Amino acid sequence: MRESSTAAWKEYKKSRQSAKGIISSANEKKLKESVSDLNNHDCQNEIFRIAKQMEKERQDTTGSNCLKGVLGTLMVDKKGIKDT
């Protein structure tokens, strides 16, 4: 039984590596197509859209927009939350 599990594991690893290679080449192809499209004068606004999207993806999430203070009051503004 042990031999069959190691054989299955090796087959899984081989399949996973193959899938990673296929995904990597597909991503690279899509990236090259996107870059060639951005060189087109008609797609200049696309650059700014992508930049905004990347900025939003890299922002940290704070988890909540309000916080209850020591006295039990609700603080909604960022300055009040930071001071607490």
Secondary structure, DSSP 8 states (H G I E B T S, - for coil): -HHHHHHHHHHHHHHHHHHHHHHHHHHHHHHHHHHHHHTSGGGHHHHHHHHHHHHHHHS---S-S-EE-TTS-EE-SHHHHHH-
